[in-house]
Amino acid sequence: MTTTAIHLLLLTDLVADLPVAVRLQRLVGSLRAHFGCEAVALLKIDGEHLRPVAMAGLANDALGRRFAVADHPRLAAILQRRGVLCFHHDSSLPDPYDGLIAERAGEPLPVHDCMGMALDLEGERWGVITLDALQVGTFDTQAQRDLGELACAIEAAVRVTRLETEIRALRLSGGAMLADAQAPREEHDFVGQSSAITHLLHELQVVADSELPVLLLGETGVGKELCAHRLHRLSRRAGKPLIHVNCAALPESLAESELFGHVRGAFSGAVSDRPGRFEAAEGGTLFLDEVGELPLSIQAKLLRTLQNGEIQRLGADRPRRVNVRVIAATNRSLREHVRDGSFRADLYHRLSVYPVPIPPLRERGNDVLLLAGGFLELNRARLGLRSLRLSAAAENALCHYRWPGNVRELEHVISRAALKAVIRGADRKDIVTLETDMLDLDALETPAGTDALPLAPATCGTPAAPLLSMHQIVEASQRQAIRQALVLHQDNWAAAARQLGLDASNLHKLARRVGLKA
C-alpha cells in the first residue's frame, strides 16, 4: 500500500460515521498493514502513564495495561522527541511489549525494528504511536519518512475522535461533561469494553448532572466506590469535596457525632465543637458506603436531612442548613431489610430515587482480560520483572471463573500468582508467564452468606455456584437482556422493546421491577 493510498484510507475513515473505538482500531490496523509490521499501538498520556486506546498485533490483555513512562525508556524517548524516532535493531533499551507480541506470545523479543512518534493535539502533547517489526530492516529510511508524512492524518483521526466524544458528552449533559472528556482518567477507573460496562458508564454520565440521590447496587468488589467518584467528578459539584463514609465501620455510639457533628460538652470527651461529615461535604457529595449497616436511630436523622436539607449537631439547640448530594451504596438487598424491619422504608425510597445496578465481573465477558492486563503491569513494576504475562490456558481459566469477589478478587489472584512465580525461582530478567496452577482458582470458594444482587447463571466450565431461586435466576437474566438490548439500540427503549418482543410500556414496567429504572 502506497503512502497516498493509506492517506486516502485514513481520510475516508475520518468522514465515515464510525464508533470511536472502531475508528481508532481501523487506524492502527491500517498502519500495521501499510508498514508490514507485527504490532502497532496508540497510547494516550494519562498522568505519569501512557494508556493504550487502540492496538493491533498485541496480546489480549495489553489494552488494559498502563505503562509508567518512568519504567519504559523507549516510550519516554518517543514522548520527549519531535518527529519520528527509530531505535537501532540491537538497542539495549528494554521494549515495553516484550512477551506481548501476539505472534510470539511469551517469547522474548528477538533483535527487531522499533519506531514511534509523539502526537500533539492543539499544541499539547497527547500521546504516542509505536510500531514493532520482527524483521530487521522493516523500518528503513523510507518507512520513517512515511510515518512522518502520516503524522497529520493520525493526529486528525485522534482529534476527530476527541471531538466526537466531547459532542456526545455535551448532548448528554448540556455542557457539564466537557471537562471530563478532556481530563485524564483517575488512577483507578473503569476498564472495559463490554456492553454491560458501556451501558453503565452511559447511565452514570446521564444521572451525574442531576441532583438526585443515587443508590449504587452491586456485589462486593464490583466498583461501587469507583461509581461514586465518577458521579461526583462528572457532576456540577466536582469542584467541591467528596466525603466517603464507611457506614459499616461506624460504631453506633459515635455514628451520630461522625455524621452530624457535636458541640462542646455534648458527651464525655467532647471538649470542643466538631463538624460532622455532612458539613465537611458542604456544596459537594457525601458517599455513604454500606448504607444498610446504619443503625435505625441514625436512619431517622438521615431521613430528616434528606427531606429538609438540615442537620443538627449532637447537643445543639438549632439545626443547620446543608447543601449536600447523597450517594449511597450497598451490597445487600435493602428491600429485604425493609421487610424485616431493619431498614426504614421511607429512607429506602429517599435514597433509591435512582438505583444503579453495577454488573458483576462474570457478566462483563472479555473485560476480565483487560483488567488482568492492568494488574499484570502493576505487579511487573512492583516486583521489578522484565515482563509478566498470562499463558493461553490461564487466560481461558480467568474467562470461565465466576468471580464471586469480582474485580477485587481478580486483583488479589494476579498479585498472588505473580508472587508465587517469583518464589518458585522465576528470573526477574526473563519473561514470566503465569500458568493456570499459579492462579489457584479451583481452591477459591464462593463466600457464604453474601447478601448481594443475585448471581447470574453459571457459564459452562465454571465452578459450582450457590443455588438460587428460580425468581432470582429469571430476574438476573431479564436484567442482562434489557441492558444488552438498550446498548445495541443506543438506549432507544422502543427499539429495544421491539427486539425483545415486548410492548414499550411493559418493558418500562419490567425494567423498574428488576431495578434498572427508578
C-alpha positions in Angstrom: 0.0 0.0 0.0 1.5 3.4 -1.0 1.6 6.4 1.2 -1.0 8.1 -1.0 -3.3 5.0 -0.7 -3.1 4.9 3.1 -3.7 8.7 3.3 -6.9 8.2 1.3 -7.9 5.3 3.5 -7.4 7.3 6.7 -9.2 10.3 5.2 -12.1 8.1 4.2 -12.4 6.8 7.8 -12.3 10.4 9.0 -15.6 11.3 7.3 -17.2 8.0 7.9 -19.8 7.6 10.7 -17.8 5.2 12.9 -17.9 4.5 16.6 -14.9 5.9 18.4 -13.3 2.6 19.3 -13.8 1.3 15.7 -12.2 4.4 14.1 -9.0 4.1 16.2 -8.9 0.3 15.7 -9.1 0.8 12.0 -6.3 3.4 12.2 -3.8 1.0 13.9 -4.9 -1.9 11.7 -4.3 0.2 8.5 -0.8 1.3 9.8 0.1 -2.3 10.6 -0.9 -3.4 7.1 0.9 -0.5 5.4 4.2 -1.0 7.2 4.1 -4.8 7.2 4.9 -4.9 10.9 3.8 -7.2 13.7 2.3 -4.6 16.2 1.1 -1.1 16.3 -0.1 0.7 19.4 -1.8 4.1 20.0 -1.2 5.3 23.6 -2.6 8.4 25.3 -0.9 10.4 28.1 -2.7 9.6 31.4 -0.8 11.4 34.2 2.6 9.7 34.5 1.4 6.8 32.4 0.7 6.0 28.8 -2.7 4.3 28.4 -3.4 2.2 25.3 -6.5 3.3 23.4 -6.1 1.0 20.3 -3.7 -1.8 19.5 -3.1 -4.3 16.7 -0.9 -7.4 17.0 -0.5 -7.4 20.8 -1.7 -9.8 23.5 -5.4 -9.7 24.6 -4.5 -8.1 28.0 -2.3 -5.4 26.5 -5.2 -2.9 26.1 -5.8 -3.0 29.8 -2.2 -2.1 30.8 -1.0 1.3 31.8 2.7 1.9 31.0 4.5 4.1 33.5 6.7 6.4 31.4 9.5 6.3 34.1 9.7 2.4 33.7 9.8 2.3 29.9 12.7 4.3 28.4 11.7 3.7 24.8 8.3 5.3 25.4 9.9 8.1 27.4 12.3 8.8 24.5 9.5 8.8 21.9 7.3 11.1 24.1 10.1 13.7 24.5 11.1 13.9 20.8 9.5 15.8 17.9 9.1 13.7 14.8 9.9 10.0 14.2 12.3 8.1 16.4 13.7 4.8 15.2 15.5 2.5 17.6 18.5 0.6 16.3 17.6 -3.1 15.9 20.1 -4.1 18.7 19.2 -1.3 21.0 19.8 -2.1 24.7 16.7 -0.3 25.9 14.0 -2.7 27.1 10.9 -3.0 24.9 7.6 -2.3 26.7 5.9 -5.1 24.6 8.4 -7.8 25.5 6.4 -11.0 25.6 3.2 -9.3 24.4 3.6 -9.6 20.6 0.7 -11.9 19.7 2.7 -13.8 17.1 5.5 -14.5 19.6 3.4 -14.5 22.8 5.5 -15.3 25.9 8.8 -15.2 24.0 11.5 -12.6 24.4 11.5 -10.1 21.6 14.5 -11.0 19.3 16.6 -8.4 17.6 13.9 -6.3 15.8 12.9 -2.9 14.5 11.0 -0.4 16.5 9.9 3.2 15.7 7.5 5.6 17.2 6.3 9.2 17.1 4.8 11.6 19.6 1.4 13.0 18.8 0.2 16.6 19.5 -3.3 18.0 19.7 -3.9 21.8 19.8 -0.3 22.5 20.7 -0.1 20.0 23.6 1.4 16.5 23.7 -1.4 14.0 23.5 0.4 10.6 23.3 2.4 8.4 21.1 2.1 5.9 18.2 4.5 2.9 18.3 5.4 0.2 15.7 7.3 -3.0 16.1 8.5 -5.3 13.4 10.3 -8.7 13.9 12.0 -8.4 10.5 15.2 -6.3 10.8 15.2 -3.6 8.2 11.5 -3.1 8.0 11.7 0.4 9.2 14.2 1.8 6.8 14.6 5.5 5.9 11.6 5.4 3.6 9.3 3.8 6.3 10.4 6.5 8.7 9.7 9.2 6.1 6.2 7.6 5.5 5.3 7.7 9.2 6.4 11.3 9.4 4.1 12.2 6.4 1.2 10.3 8.0 1.5 12.3 11.3 -1.1 14.9 10.3 -3.6 12.1 9.3 -3.0 10.2 12.5 -3.4 13.3 14.7 -6.6 14.3 12.7 -8.1 10.9 13.5 -7.4 11.3 17.2 -8.7 14.9 17.0 -12.0 13.8 15.3 -12.4 11.0 17.9 -12.0 13.5 20.8 -14.4 15.9 19.2 -17.0 13.2 18.8 -16.5 12.2 22.4 -17.0 15.8 23.5 -20.1 16.4 21.4 -21.7 13.2 22.8 -20.8 14.4 26.3 -22.4 17.8 25.6 -25.6 16.2 24.3 -25.8 14.1 27.4 -25.3 16.7 30.0 -25.7 20.2 28.5 -22.0 21.0 28.9 -21.1 19.7 32.3 -19.3 16.7 30.8 -16.9 18.6 28.5 -14.2 18.9 31.2 -14.3 15.2 31.8 -13.9 14.4 28.2 -10.6 16.2 28.2 -9.4 15.3 31.6 -7.2 12.2 32.3 -8.7 9.3 34.0 -8.2 8.7 37.7 -5.6 6.2 38.6 -8.4 3.7 39.4 -11.2 4.0 36.9 -13.4 1.7 35.0 -11.7 -0.5 32.4 -13.8 -2.4 29.9 -15.4 -2.5 26.6 -18.3 -4.9 27.3 -21.9 -3.8 26.6 -22.6 -4.0 30.3 -19.9 -1.5 31.2 -20.7 0.7 28.2 -24.3 0.9 29.4 -23.3 1.6 33.0 -20.9 4.4 32.0 -23.6 6.0 29.8 -26.1 5.8 32.7 -23.6 7.4 35.1 -23.0 10.2 32.7 -26.7 11.0 32.4 -27.5 10.8 36.1 -24.3 12.6 37.3 -25.6 16.0 36.2 -28.8 15.7 38.2 -29.1 16.4 41.8 -31.0 13.2 42.5 -29.8 10.8 45.3 -28.3 7.7 43.7 -28.3 4.2 45.2 -25.4 2.0 43.9 -26.3 -1.7 44.0 -23.8 -4.4 43.5 -21.9 -7.3 44.9 -18.7 -6.8 46.9 -15.8 -5.8 44.7 -17.7 -4.6 41.6 -16.6 -1.0 41.9 -19.3 0.9 43.8 -16.7 3.4 45.1 -15.5 4.0 41.6 -19.0 4.7 40.5 -19.4 7.2 43.3 -16.2 9.0 42.4 -17.2 9.1 38.8 -20.7 10.5 39.6 -19.0 13.3 41.7 -16.4 14.0 39.1 -19.0 14.4 36.3 -21.4 16.5 38.4 -21.7 20.2 38.8 -20.2 19.6 42.3 -16.9 18.4 41.0 -15.0 21.3 42.4 -16.3 20.7 45.9 -15.4 17.9 48.4 -16.4 14.2 48.0 -16.6 12.8 51.5 -16.5 9.0 51.9 -18.2 7.4 55.0 -18.0 3.7 55.6 -21.2 3.1 57.5 -20.2 -0.4 58.4 -17.2 0.9 60.4 -19.2 3.5 62.4 -19.9 2.4 66.0 -23.5 3.1 66.9 -22.3 5.3 69.8 -20.3 7.5 67.5 -22.3 7.4 64.3 -24.4 10.5 65.1 -21.4 12.6 66.0 -19.5 11.4 63.0 -22.3 12.3 60.5 -23.8 15.4 62.0 -21.1 16.7 64.4 -21.4 17.7 68.0 -21.0 20.7 70.3 -18.7 21.1 73.3 -20.0 19.2 76.3 -22.4 17.1 74.3 -20.8 14.0 75.8 -17.8 13.0 77.9 -14.7 13.8 75.9 -16.4 16.5 73.7 -14.0 19.3 74.6 -14.8 21.4 71.6 -17.3 21.9 68.8 -16.7 19.5 65.9 -18.4 19.5 62.5 -19.6 16.2 61.1 -19.2 14.6 57.6 -22.2 16.4 56.2 -20.7 19.8 57.0 -17.4 18.6 55.6 -19.1 17.8 52.3 -20.9 21.2 52.1 -21.5 22.0 48.4 -20.3 18.6 47.4 -21.1 15.0 47.7 -21.4 12.6 50.7 -20.8 8.9 49.8 -22.5 6.6 52.3 -20.9 3.2 51.6 -22.6 0.1 53.0 -25.6 2.3 54.0 -27.6 -0.8 55.0 -25.4 -1.0 58.1 -26.6 2.2 59.6 -28.5 1.8 63.0 -32.2 2.6 63.0 -31.7 5.6 65.3 -29.3 7.2 62.8 -31.6 6.3 59.8 -34.3 8.6 61.2 -31.9 11.6 61.4 -30.6 10.9 58.0 -34.1 10.9 56.6 -34.7 14.3 58.1 -31.6 15.7 56.4 -32.6 14.3 53.0 -36.1 15.7 53.4 -35.3 19.2 54.7 -31.6 19.7 54.0 -31.0 20.3 57.7 -28.7 18.7 60.3 -28.5 19.1 64.0 -25.2 18.7 65.8 -25.3 16.4 68.8 -26.1 18.6 71.8 -27.0 21.6 69.7 -30.3 23.5 70.1 -30.7 24.7 66.5 -30.5 22.9 63.1 -28.1 24.0 60.4 -28.8 24.1 56.6 -26.5 21.9 54.4 -26.2 21.6 50.6 -25.0 18.1 50.0 -25.8 15.5 47.4 -26.0 12.0 48.8 -24.8 8.9 47.0 -25.3 5.6 48.8 -24.1 2.1 48.1 -24.9 -1.4 49.4 -24.2 -5.0 48.6 -27.3 -6.0 50.5 -30.9 -6.3 49.4 -32.4 -3.2 51.2 -35.8 -4.3 50.2 -35.4 -7.4 52.3 -34.2 -5.3 55.2 -37.2 -3.1 54.8 -39.4 -6.2 55.0 -37.7 -7.5 58.1 -37.8 -4.1 59.8 -34.1 -3.4 60.0 -34.2 -0.6 57.4 -36.7 2.2 57.2 -39.0 2.1 54.2 -39.2 5.9 53.9 -35.4 6.2 54.0 -35.0 3.5 51.4 -37.3 5.3 49.0 -35.4 8.6 49.6 -32.1 7.0 48.9 -33.2 5.0 45.9 -34.6 7.8 43.8 -32.3 6.5 41.1 -30.9 3.0 41.7 -27.9 2.0 39.6 -27.1 -1.8 39.4 -23.4 -2.5 38.8 -22.8 -5.6 36.7 -20.6 -8.3 38.3 -17.4 -9.3 36.6 -18.8 -12.6 35.3 -21.3 -10.6 33.2 -18.6 -8.5 31.5 -17.1 -11.0 29.1 -13.5 -10.4 28.0 -13.2 -7.3 30.3 -11.6 -9.7 32.7 -8.5 -9.9 30.5 -8.3 -6.1 30.1 -8.5 -5.8 33.9 -6.0 -8.5 34.3 -3.6 -6.7 32.0 -3.6 -3.7 34.3 -2.9 -5.8 37.3 -0.1 -7.7 35.5 1.6 -4.4 34.6 1.2 -3.1 38.2 2.8 -6.3 39.6 5.5 -6.3 36.9 6.7 -2.9 38.1 6.2 -3.7 41.8 8.3 -6.9 41.6 10.9 -5.5 39.2 10.2 -8.0 36.5 11.2 -7.7 32.8 7.7 -8.9 31.7 4.7 -10.5 33.2 2.0 -12.2 31.2 -0.6 -15.0 31.2 -0.5 -18.2 29.4 -3.4 -19.0 27.0 -4.7 -21.6 29.4 -4.6 -19.1 32.3 -6.5 -16.5 30.2 -9.1 -19.2 29.5 -9.4 -20.0 33.2 -9.9 -16.4 34.1 -12.6 -16.0 31.5 -14.5 -19.0 32.8 -14.3 -18.5 36.5 -17.3 -17.0 38.3 -15.5 -14.3 40.3 -17.7 -14.1 43.4 -15.3 -11.4 44.7 -15.4 -9.6 41.4 -12.6 -7.1 40.4 -11.1 -7.0 43.9 -10.7 -10.8 43.8 -9.1 -10.7 40.3 -6.6 -8.2 41.6 -5.7 -10.5 44.5 -5.5 -13.5 42.2 -3.0 -11.8 39.9 -0.9 -10.4 42.7 -0.7 -13.8 44.5 0.2 -15.6 41.3 3.0 -13.1 40.5 4.5 -13.6 43.9 4.3 -17.4 43.6 6.2 -17.2 40.3 9.0 -15.3 42.0 9.0 -17.6 45.0 9.3 -20.6 42.7 12.5 -19.1 41.3 11.4 -17.1 38.2 14.3 -15.0 37.0 13.3 -11.3 37.1 15.3 -10.8 33.8 13.2 -13.3 32.0 9.6 -13.1 30.7 7.5 -14.5 33.5 4.4 -16.4 32.3 1.7 -17.2 34.8 0.2 -20.6 34.4 -3.3 -21.9 35.5 -2.0 -23.7 38.6 -0.5 -20.4 39.9 -3.9 -18.8 39.9 -5.4 -21.3 42.4 -8.9 -20.7 41.1 -10.1 -24.2 41.9 -9.1 -23.6 45.6 -11.2 -20.5 45.9 -14.7 -20.8 47.3 -17.6 -18.5 46.9 -18.1 -16.7 50.3 -21.1 -18.0 52.2 -23.9 -15.7 53.3 -23.3 -12.9 50.8 -26.5 -10.9 50.7 -25.8 -9.2 47.3 -27.5 -8.9 44.0 -28.5 -12.3 42.5 -25.8 -14.3 40.8 -26.2 -14.8 37.1 -26.5 -18.4 35.8 -23.1 -20.1 35.7 -21.4 -20.5 32.3 -20.1 -23.8 31.1 -16.9 -24.9 32.8 -17.3 -22.6 35.8 -17.1 -23.9 39.4 -20.4 -24.7 41.1 -22.2 -21.6 42.5 -24.6 -21.3 45.3 -28.1 -22.5 44.5 -30.5 -19.7 43.5 -34.3 -19.5 43.5 -35.9 -19.5 40.1 -37.1 -16.0 40.7 -33.5 -14.7 41.2 -32.3 -16.5 38.1 -35.1 -15.1 35.9 -34.6 -11.6 37.2 -30.9 -11.7 36.6 -31.5 -12.9 33.0 -34.1 -10.3 32.3 -31.8 -7.5 33.6 -29.0 -8.7 31.4 -31.2 -9.0 28.3 -32.6 -5.4 28.8 -29.1 -4.0 29.2 -27.9 -5.6 26.0 -30.9 -4.5 24.0 -30.5 -0.9 25.2 -26.8 -0.8 24.3 -27.5 -2.4 20.9 -30.1 0.3 20.1 -28.3 3.3 21.7 -30.8 3.5 24.6 -33.8 3.6 22.3 -36.4 1.9 24.5 -39.0 1.5 21.8 -36.4 -0.3 19.5 -35.2 -2.4 22.5 -38.8 -3.4 23.2 -39.4 -4.5 19.6 -36.2 -6.6 19.7 -37.3 -8.2 23.0 -40.9 -8.8 21.7 -42.5 -6.6 24.3 -44.8 -3.6 24.3 -42.8 -0.5 25.2 -44.8 0.3 28.3 -44.4 -3.3 29.5 -40.6 -3.0 29.0 -40.5 0.1 31.2 -42.5 -1.7 33.9 -40.2 -4.7 33.7 -37.1 -2.5 33.9 -38.5 -0.9 37.1 -39.3 -4.3 38.6 -35.8 -5.7 38.1 -34.1 -2.4 39.3 -32.9 -0.9 36.1 -35.2 2.2 36.3 -36.4 4.3 39.2 
